[in-house]
Amino acid sequence: MTPLVTLRDVSLGYDGRPVLERVSFAIGRGEFAALLGPNGAGKTTLFRGLLGLIPVLAGEIAWSADRRARPFGYVPQKEALDPIFPLTAFEVVLMGTYGGLGPLRPLGRARRARAADALAQVGLADLAEQPFWALSGGQKQRVLVARALAMDSDVLFLDEPTAGIDSRAEAAIMDLIARLHRERGHTVVLVSHHLRLVERLVESVIWVEDRAVTKGPAAALCASAFGRGLA
């Protein structure tokens, strides 16, 4: 599998103080990986480092893709839009097409078609004109996944995409993400704390614990976590 991103002896942290040190692993193109580990272990720090939201303190993160020319799809952990700001589900998804749009240029039919297709991919085409704030928690997360897809990227980064929604919607969101990976070949990296939910879907696990990072097959690392009572 051709590497999409490679970390070599990377240290990440805040204000010059490392949270994670000497991290080395690679994520391949087309891989489905989950970032797992106990609360407070450093998952968010590693995720932010991969996204370039915090600086690398030491080592190197090397990408084989031009992230500026084609930004990655990103679904944040939580997002709320003010109810008085009347965005529809379609308009939220349309925001994902804004990259590369010049000042004062109209969106055009191609971008609107891309947004409509992304909304259809997550099964919400019939809710396009519904206010975003009026949607259920699971529907909102689907809209945010659609917004990421509308960026026209084959790489998706998802930070706790099922946080704050019921178990049925949670399973539906995870199945949707797995289908996008399987049918469209998207590279997917997601942060989660639900081992049993992700172990049946992902190919590999990046396990973060005690300031150390281990990457390996999902079955082996999840089994180890279950054996140590971490799930």
C-alpha positions as CSV (number, residue, x, y, z in Angstrom):
1,M,0.0,0.0,0.0
2,T,1.5,3.4,-1.0
3,P,1.9,5.6,2.0
4,L,-0.3,8.7,2.1
5,V,1.4,10.1,5.2
6,T,4.5,8.9,7.1
7,L,5.5,10.0,10.6
8,R,9.2,9.7,11.5
9,D,10.2,10.1,15.2
10,V,7.5,12.8,15.7
11,S,7.0,14.6,18.9
12,L,3.7,16.6,19.4
13,G,2.5,18.8,22.2
14,Y,1.7,22.3,23.3
15,D,3.8,25.3,24.4
16,G,6.9,23.3,23.6
17,R,6.0,20.5,26.0
18,P,5.6,17.1,24.3
19,V,2.5,15.0,24.9
20,L,3.7,12.3,22.5
21,E,7.3,11.5,21.6
22,R,9.1,9.5,18.9
23,V,6.0,8.5,17.0
24,S,6.6,6.6,13.8
25,F,4.1,4.9,11.5
26,A,2.5,5.3,8.1
27,I,-1.0,5.4,6.8
28,G,-1.5,4.0,3.3
29,R,-3.7,5.4,0.5
30,G,-7.1,3.7,0.6
31,E,-6.6,2.6,4.2
32,F,-9.3,2.6,6.9
33,A,-7.7,3.4,10.2
34,A,-9.1,4.2,13.6
35,L,-7.3,6.3,16.2
36,L,-8.1,4.6,19.6
37,G,-7.0,4.7,23.2
38,P,-8.0,5.7,26.7
39,N,-9.3,9.1,27.4
40,G,-6.5,11.7,27.9
41,A,-3.9,9.4,26.2
42,G,-3.2,11.9,23.4
43,K,-5.5,10.8,20.6
44,T,-6.6,14.4,19.9
45,T,-3.0,15.7,20.0
46,L,-2.0,13.1,17.4
47,F,-5.1,13.9,15.3
48,R,-4.4,17.6,15.4
49,G,-0.8,17.0,14.4
50,L,-1.8,14.9,11.4
51,L,-4.1,17.7,10.3
52,G,-1.4,20.3,10.8
53,L,-3.4,22.2,13.5
54,I,-0.5,22.1,15.9
55,P,3.2,22.3,15.0
56,V,5.6,19.3,15.1
57,L,8.1,19.7,18.0
58,A,10.5,17.2,16.6
59,G,10.7,14.7,13.7
60,E,8.8,14.8,10.4
61,I,5.4,14.3,9.0
62,A,5.7,13.7,5.3
63,W,2.7,13.7,2.9
64,S,2.6,12.3,-0.6
65,A,-0.4,14.5,-1.5
66,D,-0.7,18.3,-1.9
67,R,-3.1,19.2,0.8
68,R,-3.3,22.8,-0.3
69,A,-4.3,22.0,-3.9
70,R,-6.8,19.4,-2.7
71,P,-7.8,19.8,1.0
72,F,-8.9,16.8,2.9
73,G,-12.4,16.2,4.0
74,Y,-12.8,16.9,7.7
75,V,-15.6,16.2,10.1
76,P,-15.1,17.9,13.5
77,Q,-16.1,16.3,16.8
78,K,-19.0,18.7,17.4
79,E,-20.4,21.5,15.5
80,A,-23.4,23.8,16.2
81,L,-25.0,26.4,14.0
82,D,-27.0,29.2,15.6
83,P,-30.7,28.4,15.1
84,I,-31.3,32.0,14.0
85,F,-28.9,31.6,11.1
86,P,-31.2,29.8,8.6
87,L,-28.9,27.5,6.8
88,T,-30.6,24.5,5.1
89,A,-28.9,21.0,5.0
90,F,-28.0,21.7,1.4
91,E,-26.4,25.0,2.2
92,V,-24.3,23.5,4.9
93,V,-23.0,20.8,2.5
94,L,-22.5,23.5,-0.2
95,M,-19.9,25.1,2.2
96,G,-17.7,22.2,1.5
97,T,-17.3,23.3,-2.1
98,Y,-16.0,26.8,-1.3
99,G,-12.3,25.8,-1.5
100,G,-10.5,27.4,-4.4
101,L,-13.5,29.7,-5.1
102,G,-12.2,33.2,-6.0
103,P,-13.6,36.4,-4.5
104,L,-17.0,37.4,-5.7
105,R,-17.2,34.4,-8.0
106,P,-20.6,32.6,-8.2
107,L,-20.7,29.0,-7.0
108,G,-21.9,27.7,-10.4
109,R,-23.8,24.6,-11.3
110,A,-20.9,22.2,-11.0
111,R,-20.4,23.0,-7.3
112,R,-24.1,22.8,-6.6
113,A,-24.3,19.4,-8.3
114,R,-21.4,18.2,-6.2
115,A,-23.1,19.2,-3.0
116,A,-26.3,17.6,-4.1
117,D,-24.5,14.4,-5.0
118,A,-22.7,14.4,-1.6
119,L,-26.0,14.8,0.2
120,A,-27.5,11.9,-1.8
121,Q,-24.5,9.7,-0.9
122,V,-25.3,10.0,2.8
123,G,-29.0,9.3,2.1
124,L,-30.4,12.7,2.9
125,A,-31.3,14.1,-0.5
126,D,-35.0,14.4,0.6
127,L,-34.0,16.7,3.5
128,A,-31.9,19.1,1.4
129,E,-34.3,22.1,2.2
130,Q,-34.7,21.3,5.9
131,P,-33.1,23.7,8.3
132,F,-29.9,22.2,9.7
133,W,-30.8,23.1,13.3
134,A,-34.1,21.1,13.0
135,L,-32.4,17.9,12.1
136,S,-31.7,15.0,14.5
137,G,-28.2,14.4,15.9
138,G,-27.6,11.6,13.5
139,Q,-28.9,13.5,10.5
140,K,-26.7,16.5,11.4
141,Q,-23.6,14.2,11.5
142,R,-24.6,12.8,8.1
143,V,-24.8,16.4,6.7
144,L,-21.3,17.1,8.1
145,V,-20.0,14.0,6.4
146,A,-21.6,15.1,3.2
147,R,-20.0,18.5,3.6
148,A,-16.6,16.8,3.8
149,L,-17.4,14.7,0.7
150,A,-18.3,17.9,-1.2
151,M,-14.7,19.0,-0.8
152,D,-14.1,16.5,-3.6
153,S,-11.3,14.8,-1.6
154,D,-10.6,11.0,-1.4
155,V,-9.3,11.5,2.1
156,L,-11.6,11.8,5.1
157,F,-10.5,12.8,8.7
158,L,-13.3,12.3,11.2
159,D,-13.0,13.4,14.9
160,E,-15.5,11.4,17.0
161,P,-18.1,11.4,14.2
162,T,-20.7,9.6,16.4
163,A,-20.3,11.7,19.5
164,G,-23.5,12.7,21.2
165,I,-25.9,10.6,19.1
166,D,-27.9,7.5,20.0
167,S,-26.6,4.0,19.4
168,R,-28.8,3.3,16.4
169,A,-27.7,6.5,14.6
170,E,-24.1,5.8,15.7
171,A,-24.1,2.4,14.0
172,A,-25.7,3.9,10.9
173,I,-23.0,6.6,10.6
174,M,-20.2,4.1,11.0
175,D,-21.7,1.8,8.4
176,L,-22.0,4.8,6.0
177,I,-18.3,5.7,6.5
178,A,-17.3,2.1,5.9
179,R,-19.4,2.0,2.7
180,L,-17.7,5.1,1.4
181,H,-14.4,3.5,2.0
182,R,-15.4,0.2,0.5
183,E,-17.2,1.5,-2.6
184,R,-15.2,4.6,-3.4
185,G,-11.8,3.8,-2.0
186,H,-11.6,6.7,0.3
187,T,-8.7,6.9,2.8
188,V,-10.4,7.2,6.2
189,V,-8.9,8.2,9.5
190,L,-11.2,8.5,12.5
191,V,-10.9,9.1,16.2
192,S,-13.2,7.0,18.3
193,H,-13.5,5.5,21.8
194,H,-15.9,2.8,20.8
195,L,-13.7,-0.3,20.3
196,R,-16.5,-2.7,19.7
197,L,-18.1,-0.5,17.1
198,V,-15.1,0.1,15.0
199,E,-13.3,-3.3,15.3
200,R,-15.6,-4.9,12.8
201,L,-15.2,-2.1,10.2
202,V,-11.6,-0.7,10.2
203,E,-8.5,-2.4,8.8
204,S,-5.9,-1.0,11.2
205,V,-5.8,0.7,14.6
206,I,-3.4,3.4,15.8
207,W,-3.4,2.8,19.5
208,V,-2.4,5.7,21.8
209,E,-1.6,5.0,25.5
210,D,0.9,6.2,28.1
211,R,2.5,8.7,25.6
212,A,3.2,5.9,23.2
213,V,1.7,5.1,19.8
214,T,1.3,1.6,18.3
215,K,-0.1,0.8,14.8
216,G,-1.2,-2.6,13.8
217,P,-4.1,-4.8,12.5
218,A,-7.5,-3.9,14.1
219,A,-8.2,-7.4,15.3
220,A,-5.0,-7.8,17.2
221,L,-4.9,-4.4,18.9
222,C,-8.6,-4.5,19.8
223,A,-8.2,-8.0,21.3
224,S,-5.4,-6.7,23.4
225,A,-7.4,-3.8,24.6
226,F,-10.4,-6.1,25.5
227,G,-8.0,-8.4,27.4
228,R,-6.7,-5.5,29.5
229,G,-10.2,-4.4,30.3
230,L,-10.0,-1.2,28.2
231,A,-13.4,-1.7,26.5
